[in-house]
Amino acid sequence: MSTISRIGLALVIIGALNWGLIGFFQFDLVATLFGGQGALLSRIVYALVGISGLVCLGLLFKPNEEMDGVTTGPSRFTRTDMSTEFGEETDFEKEREIARRKAERRRNNLK
């Protein structure tokens, strides 16, 4: 997510919290902090929150990068070995035997 998108999202959250305060308690925090609804600073904050809403509207329709990798790129789901899908377990006896022999050689070399 870009820096502009993050700033926009933060301002949208601030706007949403302000609307929640207005809805539940009839308290406009932005107007209280910046000198009323008609004050220049309040109007700037309201305008920035509105512009941020437009920026975040673009995020709503942005494709999810994680899902794009699964559907269009190389996928981890294209394995041809599906033996575990049918309840069969992979046999690791050979790997265990090799690891046991290596550990045994290391112990013998240390002595």
Legacy VTK file of the C-alpha trace (Angstrom):
# vtk DataFile Version 3.0
C-alpha trace
ASCII
DATASET POLYDATA
POINTS 111 float
0.000 0.000 0.000
1.422 3.382 -0.975
2.028 6.230 1.455
-0.802 8.284 -0.051
-3.165 5.344 0.395
-2.125 4.944 4.024
-2.612 8.645 4.750
-5.957 8.525 2.977
-7.030 5.504 4.978
-6.012 7.203 8.244
-8.064 10.279 7.355
-11.055 8.144 6.376
-10.837 6.403 9.754
-10.739 9.795 11.482
-13.796 10.849 9.477
-15.605 7.629 10.331
-14.882 8.099 14.032
-16.131 11.685 13.820
-19.345 10.525 12.123
-19.746 7.871 14.811
-19.468 10.544 17.499
-22.018 12.672 15.655
-24.404 9.739 15.269
-24.191 8.431 18.803
-23.567 11.553 20.870
-24.345 14.525 18.575
-20.751 15.650 19.123
-18.647 16.903 16.209
-15.030 16.452 17.333
-13.515 18.164 14.280
-15.706 21.233 14.755
-14.891 21.311 18.460
-11.134 21.065 17.899
-10.916 23.540 15.036
-13.420 26.276 15.893
-16.807 25.170 14.561
-18.062 23.738 11.296
-17.676 26.997 9.426
-14.072 27.635 10.486
-11.476 27.445 7.723
-9.418 24.764 9.481
-12.494 22.566 10.035
-13.483 22.922 6.385
-9.935 21.918 5.350
-10.128 18.797 7.535
-13.553 17.920 6.125
-12.247 18.421 2.572
-9.175 16.232 3.240
-11.384 13.480 4.671
-13.592 13.687 1.570
-10.607 13.477 -0.795
-9.284 10.571 1.268
-12.589 8.798 0.755
-12.058 9.077 -2.991
-8.523 7.699 -2.649
-9.800 4.766 -0.587
-12.555 4.159 -3.129
-9.741 3.177 -5.491
-8.447 0.718 -2.873
-11.838 -0.962 -2.806
-11.531 -1.978 -6.444
-7.799 -2.731 -6.382
-7.107 -6.437 -6.973
-5.610 -8.358 -4.099
-1.926 -9.060 -4.835
-1.968 -12.334 -2.909
-4.842 -13.690 -4.959
-3.262 -12.489 -8.214
-0.214 -14.647 -7.549
-2.395 -17.708 -7.093
-4.536 -17.234 -10.171
-2.151 -15.777 -12.757
1.392 -16.507 -11.645
3.246 -19.676 -10.835
1.224 -21.478 -8.239
2.117 -23.797 -5.419
-1.067 -25.693 -6.254
0.255 -27.073 -9.549
2.033 -30.054 -7.997
1.603 -33.294 -9.847
2.277 -35.456 -6.769
-1.083 -35.654 -5.046
-0.410 -38.722 -2.943
-1.294 -37.047 0.364
-4.597 -35.852 -1.113
-5.842 -39.428 -1.030
-4.711 -40.329 2.469
-1.352 -41.827 1.525
1.588 -40.699 3.611
5.034 -40.093 2.201
7.618 -42.626 3.398
10.585 -40.861 5.009
12.443 -44.013 6.049
15.233 -43.444 3.500
15.725 -39.850 4.672
15.801 -40.957 8.314
18.378 -43.650 7.519
20.593 -41.147 5.675
20.349 -38.665 8.572
21.146 -41.437 11.077
24.236 -42.475 9.097
25.461 -38.870 8.840
25.031 -38.376 12.573
26.873 -41.624 13.228
29.784 -40.548 10.972
30.014 -37.202 12.776
30.160 -38.946 16.136
32.871 -41.296 14.882
34.901 -38.392 13.461
34.744 -36.538 16.787
36.195 -39.501 18.703
LINES 1 112
111 0 1 2 3 4 5 6 7 8 9 10 11 12 13 14 15 16 17 18 19 20 21 22 23 24 25 26 27 28 29 30 31 32 33 34 35 36 37 38 39 40 41 42 43 44 45 46 47 48 49 50 51 52 53 54 55 56 57 58 59 60 61 62 63 64 65 66 67 68 69 70 71 72 73 74 75 76 77 78 79 80 81 82 83 84 85 86 87 88 89 90 91 92 93 94 95 96 97 98 99 100 101 102 103 104 105 106 107 108 109 110
